[in-house]
Amino acid sequence: MLSAIYPKLPMRDPSATKAWYTGQLSFEVSADYGDYLIIRKDEVEIHFFIFKELNPLDNYGQVYIRVSDIDKMYQDLVSHQVAIHPNGPLEDKMWGMREFALLDPDHNLLTFGQPID
């Protein structure tokens, strides 16, 4: 019966969140209600709620996104100077996934993964 999941992550500044996701990751804005933002790329949709008092260093927001061509995506991001998480470079994991990670402006952790063939 379940058909989809859309994570909800905190944001301090909707303009900064929108600019980072559209500029760095090429997401599109699906809806902008000021204190609530929805972005989309391909089949991935992420919702954001306002949390002005959020301390990014205390944020544990995380989302895992499966991708179909992780090597190309990683190289595109690196070539556009998108900051890769210092502990999250592209690598094969023992659980059978090839992954890398980024932090958005509010330190929501975005991990991208593809099964190792």
Buried (B, 14 or more C-beta within 10 A) or exposed (E): EEEEEEBEBBBBBBEEBBEBBBEBBEBEEEEBEEEBBBBBBEEBBBBBEBBEEBEBEEBEBEBEBEBEEBEEBBEEBBEEEBEBBEEBEBEEEEEEBBBBBBBBBBBBBBBBBBEEE
